[in-house]
């Protein structure tokens, strides 16, 4: 708006200058009033000022470059879908390991029951009394390892039958019960055979203390059998309710089964 107002002021000033230049000199007789200036003379400057200027295109401008033809790009073929990875087979469900007597053990008393024969994997060996704990621990570990490699799940707690004993040591059969023996098999390895756990009437005593102190429990068992006048089989059975840690573990729990003759 401000630019447009300046143009109008300039037009009025130019019109006044033109009117003064066209006035004739004074005569002896009273001159007649000067005729008004023709409209075109007054409007000419205005038309010259207000006329829009014609812009001339600059020759310095860079002419437009012709567009290069676009080459159609080939559509890439979709990559073949990768096959979905096969999910690994679910590990075999571990069966809870039960004891030969199903009910919980009672460290304060003696329980009577009947042992039921169960399929088992068995490892035989000999040991001195000083090495008893380590020998039995290693036997259980070997059985567990071979059963795992064969894909056979244990169903019961490890146990040991003391087949023969003397002052120097003992012969043993360490077992781990399983659900069933593979069809047509009599052994798992040349060392590990398939068999059955003991069966028949039995008395269960509980030792819950360090394994090095288990002789005290056997003295209690001997006293009990003498009082009851029970003649027992020579083969005692130890069932390991706790996992083997070390011979000084005071929470180590063992079920000791005695079978009357």
C-alpha positions as CSV (number, residue, x, y, z in Angstrom):
1,X,0.0,0.0,0.0
2,X,2.8,2.4,0.8
3,X,4.3,2.1,-2.7
4,X,1.0,2.6,-4.4
5,X,0.4,5.9,-2.4
6,X,3.9,7.4,-3.5
7,X,3.0,6.8,-7.1
8,X,-0.2,8.9,-6.8
9,X,1.6,11.9,-5.2
10,X,4.1,11.9,-8.0
11,X,1.4,12.0,-10.6
12,X,-0.3,15.0,-9.0
13,X,3.0,17.0,-8.9
14,X,3.7,16.3,-12.6
15,X,0.1,17.5,-13.6
16,X,0.6,20.9,-11.8
17,X,3.9,21.4,-13.7
18,X,2.3,20.8,-17.1
19,X,-0.5,23.2,-16.4
20,X,1.9,26.1,-15.5
21,X,4.0,25.5,-18.7
22,X,1.0,25.9,-21.0
23,X,-0.4,29.2,-19.7
24,X,-0.2,32.1,-22.5
25,X,1.5,35.6,-21.8
26,X,-0.8,38.5,-20.5
27,X,-2.6,40.8,-23.3
28,X,-3.7,44.4,-23.2
29,X,-7.2,43.4,-23.0
30,X,-8.5,41.4,-20.2
31,X,-7.9,37.9,-21.4
32,X,-10.5,35.3,-21.4
33,X,-10.2,32.6,-18.9
34,X,-7.8,30.0,-20.1
35,X,-9.5,26.9,-21.3
36,X,-9.0,23.9,-19.3
37,X,-6.2,21.7,-20.4
38,X,-7.4,18.8,-22.4
39,X,-7.9,15.6,-20.4
40,X,-5.4,13.6,-22.5
41,X,-2.6,16.1,-21.7
42,X,-3.1,15.6,-18.0
43,X,-3.4,11.8,-18.2
44,X,-0.4,11.2,-20.5
45,X,2.3,11.3,-17.8
46,X,0.2,9.2,-15.5
47,X,-0.2,6.6,-18.2
48,X,3.6,6.6,-18.8
49,X,4.4,6.2,-15.1
50,X,1.8,3.6,-14.2
51,X,2.4,1.6,-17.3
52,X,3.8,-1.8,-16.3
53,X,7.3,-2.5,-17.4
54,X,7.9,-5.3,-19.8
55,X,10.5,-7.7,-18.5
56,X,12.9,-8.9,-21.0
57,X,14.1,-12.4,-20.4
58,X,17.8,-12.6,-19.5
59,X,20.0,-14.2,-22.1
60,X,22.4,-15.3,-19.3
61,X,20.0,-18.0,-18.1
62,X,21.1,-21.5,-18.8
63,X,18.8,-23.2,-21.3
64,X,16.9,-26.1,-20.0
65,X,18.7,-29.4,-20.5
66,X,16.8,-32.0,-22.4
67,X,15.6,-34.8,-20.2
68,X,17.5,-38.1,-20.7
69,X,15.3,-41.0,-21.5
70,X,14.7,-43.2,-18.5
71,X,15.7,-46.8,-18.9
72,X,13.3,-49.2,-17.2
73,X,15.0,-51.2,-14.5
74,X,14.2,-54.9,-14.5
75,X,12.1,-56.0,-11.5
76,X,14.2,-58.3,-9.3
77,X,12.9,-61.7,-8.8
78,X,11.8,-62.4,-5.2
79,X,14.2,-64.5,-3.2
80,X,12.9,-68.0,-2.4
81,X,11.5,-68.2,1.0
82,X,13.8,-70.0,3.5
83,X,12.2,-73.1,5.0
84,X,11.2,-72.6,8.6
85,X,13.7,-74.0,11.0
86,X,12.7,-77.3,12.5
87,X,12.1,-77.0,16.2
88,X,14.3,-79.3,18.3
89,X,12.6,-82.2,19.9
90,X,11.3,-81.6,23.4
91,X,13.5,-83.2,26.0
92,X,12.1,-86.3,27.6
93,X,10.1,-85.6,30.7
94,X,11.9,-86.6,33.8
95,X,10.0,-89.1,36.0
96,X,10.1,-88.4,39.7
97,X,12.4,-90.9,41.5
98,X,10.6,-92.9,44.1
99,X,11.9,-95.0,47.0
100,X,11.4,-98.7,47.4
101,X,8.9,-98.0,50.2
102,X,6.5,-95.4,48.7
103,X,5.7,-93.6,52.0
104,X,8.1,-91.0,53.5
105,X,10.8,-92.5,55.8
106,X,10.6,-92.2,59.6
107,X,14.1,-91.6,61.2
108,X,12.6,-92.3,64.7
109,X,11.2,-95.8,64.0
110,X,11.2,-99.0,62.1
111,X,8.9,-99.6,59.2
112,X,7.7,-103.0,57.9
113,X,6.7,-103.5,54.3
114,X,7.0,-105.5,51.1
115,X,9.6,-104.8,48.4
116,X,8.3,-105.1,44.8
117,X,10.8,-106.1,42.1
118,X,11.5,-103.3,39.6
119,X,13.6,-103.3,36.4
120,X,17.0,-101.9,37.0
121,X,20.4,-101.2,35.6
122,X,23.2,-102.7,37.7
123,X,26.9,-102.2,38.2
124,X,29.0,-104.6,40.3
125,X,32.2,-103.9,42.0
126,X,34.4,-104.2,45.1
127,X,35.8,-101.7,47.5
128,X,37.6,-101.2,50.8
129,X,35.7,-99.7,53.7
130,X,37.8,-96.6,53.7
131,X,36.9,-96.0,50.1
132,X,33.2,-97.0,50.5
133,X,31.7,-93.5,50.0
134,X,33.7,-92.6,46.9
135,X,33.3,-96.1,45.3
136,X,29.5,-95.9,45.7
137,X,29.4,-92.3,44.5
138,X,31.4,-93.1,41.4
139,X,29.2,-96.2,40.7
140,X,26.0,-94.1,40.8
141,X,27.5,-91.4,38.6
142,X,28.5,-94.0,36.0
143,X,25.1,-95.5,36.0
144,X,23.4,-92.1,35.6
145,X,25.7,-91.1,32.8
146,X,25.2,-94.3,30.8
147,X,21.4,-94.2,31.3
148,X,21.3,-90.6,30.1
149,X,23.4,-91.4,27.0
150,X,21.0,-94.3,26.2
151,X,17.9,-92.0,26.7
152,X,16.6,-94.1,29.6
153,X,15.1,-92.2,32.5
154,X,15.6,-93.4,36.0
155,X,12.4,-94.0,38.0
156,X,13.8,-94.7,41.5
157,X,16.5,-93.7,43.9
158,X,20.0,-95.4,43.6
159,X,20.6,-98.4,45.9
160,X,23.4,-100.8,46.7
161,X,23.2,-104.4,47.8
162,X,26.2,-105.5,49.9
163,X,26.6,-109.0,48.5
164,X,29.6,-110.0,50.6
165,X,31.5,-108.3,53.4
166,X,34.6,-108.9,55.5
167,X,37.0,-106.9,57.6
168,X,38.9,-105.6,54.5
169,X,36.0,-104.5,52.3
170,X,32.9,-105.6,50.4
171,X,31.4,-106.7,47.1
172,X,28.5,-104.6,46.0
173,X,25.8,-104.3,43.3
174,X,24.8,-100.7,42.8
175,X,21.4,-100.3,41.0
176,X,19.1,-97.6,39.5
177,X,15.5,-98.6,38.9
178,X,14.1,-97.8,35.4
179,X,10.6,-98.1,33.8
180,X,11.5,-101.1,31.7
181,X,14.4,-103.0,30.2
182,X,14.8,-102.3,26.4
183,X,13.3,-105.3,24.5
184,X,15.8,-108.0,23.8
185,X,18.6,-106.4,25.9
186,X,20.4,-108.0,28.8
187,X,23.1,-105.3,29.3
188,X,23.5,-101.6,28.7
189,X,27.3,-101.8,28.4
190,X,29.7,-104.7,29.1
191,X,29.9,-103.4,32.7
192,X,26.3,-102.5,33.3
193,X,23.7,-105.3,33.2
194,X,19.9,-105.2,33.4
195,X,18.2,-107.0,36.3
196,X,15.7,-106.5,39.1
197,X,15.6,-104.9,42.5
198,X,15.1,-107.2,45.6
199,X,11.6,-108.3,46.5
200,X,9.8,-109.6,49.6
201,X,9.3,-108.6,53.2
202,X,11.6,-106.1,54.6
203,X,12.3,-103.7,57.5
204,X,13.3,-100.2,56.8
205,X,15.6,-98.2,59.1
206,X,16.7,-94.6,58.3
207,X,20.1,-93.1,58.7
208,X,20.2,-89.3,58.4
209,X,23.7,-88.1,59.2
210,X,27.2,-88.1,57.7
211,X,27.9,-91.3,55.8
212,X,31.1,-91.7,57.9
213,X,28.8,-92.2,60.9
214,X,26.6,-94.9,59.4
215,X,28.3,-97.7,61.5
216,X,26.4,-96.3,64.5
217,X,23.1,-96.9,62.7
218,X,24.1,-100.5,61.8
219,X,24.9,-101.1,65.5
220,X,21.3,-100.0,66.3
221,X,19.9,-102.3,63.6
222,X,21.9,-105.3,65.0
223,X,20.6,-104.6,68.5
224,X,17.0,-104.4,67.2
225,X,17.3,-107.7,65.4
226,X,18.7,-109.4,68.5
227,X,15.9,-108.1,70.7
228,X,13.3,-109.2,68.2
229,X,15.1,-112.5,67.5
230,X,15.0,-111.8,63.8
231,X,17.4,-113.7,61.6
232,X,18.2,-111.5,58.6
233,X,19.7,-112.3,55.2
234,X,23.3,-111.4,54.9
235,X,22.7,-108.9,52.1
236,X,21.9,-105.5,53.5
237,X,20.4,-102.9,51.1
238,X,21.2,-99.1,51.2
239,X,18.9,-96.7,49.3
240,X,20.3,-93.2,48.8
241,X,17.5,-90.7,49.3
242,X,20.0,-87.8,49.1
243,X,22.4,-87.1,46.2
244,X,26.0,-87.8,46.9
245,X,28.0,-84.8,48.0
246,X,30.7,-85.6,50.5
247,X,31.0,-88.2,53.3
248,X,30.8,-85.4,56.0
249,X,27.4,-84.1,54.8
250,X,25.2,-84.4,58.0
251,X,22.0,-84.1,55.9
252,X,22.8,-87.2,53.9
253,X,19.8,-89.6,54.1
254,X,20.0,-93.3,53.6
255,X,17.2,-95.9,53.8
256,X,18.6,-99.3,55.1
257,X,16.5,-102.4,54.3
258,X,16.9,-105.7,56.1
259,X,15.1,-108.7,54.8
260,X,14.3,-111.6,57.2
261,X,15.1,-115.1,56.2
